[in-house]
Amino acid sequence: MDLYVIRRHGFESFEDLEAAAVRSTAEGDKPGSGVRWIRSYVVPEEDGKVGTVCIYQADSPETIRAHAAASAMPADEIERVLDTVIVRPDPVAAKA
């Protein structure tokens, strides 16, 4: 599996995002899914909606797109990670 960054736009609210997270986890936990959700960063969108920057391990971009479709959520941008530079570990999770 390769590491990918996925940009998702257009969640109406934190509740919509939480529902998508439940669907994503269920799909990703299926045997042979080819994806593994690592973490997500929730970011504000210019239009007032909520977006995410997600880190996944996956077999391919196509596997990510299939996972997104099965989870009824966007996968607007998918980029394979070439390398990881960790200066510091993530701090404690942000609170909205």
SVG drawing of the C-alpha trace seen along z (x, -y; Angstrom):
<svg xmlns="http://www.w3.org/2000/svg" viewBox="-25 -32 37 42">
<polyline fill="none" stroke="black" stroke-width="0.4" points="0.0,0.0 1.1,-3.5 0.4,-6.6 -2.0,-9.2 -3.3,-12.7 -7.0,-13.2 -8.7,-16.6 -12.4,-16.5 -14.6,-19.5 -18.2,-20.4 -19.4,-18.8 -22.4,-20.8 -21.6,-20.5 -19.6,-18.6 -22.6,-16.2 -22.3,-15.4 -18.6,-14.9 -19.2,-12.5 -21.7,-10.5 -19.2,-10.2 -16.5,-9.1 -18.8,-6.2 -19.5,-5.1 -15.8,-5.4 -14.7,-3.4 -17.2,-0.6 -16.1,-0.4 -12.4,-0.5 -12.7,2.2 -14.2,4.7 -11.7,7.4 -9.9,6.7 -11.0,3.1 -7.6,1.9 -7.7,-1.2 -6.7,-2.2 -7.7,-5.5 -4.8,-7.0 -6.0,-10.5 -7.9,-13.6 -7.6,-17.3 -10.8,-19.2 -10.6,-22.6 -13.0,-25.5 -14.1,-26.1 -14.6,-29.6 -18.3,-29.0 -18.8,-28.2 -18.8,-24.4 -16.3,-22.0 -13.5,-20.2 -10.9,-17.7 -7.3,-16.8 -7.1,-13.0 -4.2,-10.6 -4.9,-7.1 -2.9,-4.0 -4.3,-2.5 -3.6,-0.1 -4.2,-2.8 -6.1,-6.1 -8.9,-4.0 -9.3,-2.1 -9.6,-5.4 -12.3,-6.6 -14.2,-3.3 -14.0,-3.6 -15.2,-7.3 -18.2,-6.3 -19.2,-3.4 -18.9,-5.8 -21.0,-8.5 -18.3,-11.2 -16.1,-13.2 -12.4,-12.5 -11.8,-15.8 -8.0,-15.6 -5.8,-12.5 -2.0,-12.7 0.5,-9.9 2.9,-10.8 6.6,-10.5 8.1,-11.0 7.2,-12.0 9.1,-14.6 8.1,-14.7 9.5,-17.6 7.2,-17.1 4.4,-14.6 0.8,-16.0 -0.2,-18.0 -3.3,-17.1 -6.4,-17.1 -7.9,-20.5 -11.3,-21.2 -13.8,-23.2"/>
</svg>
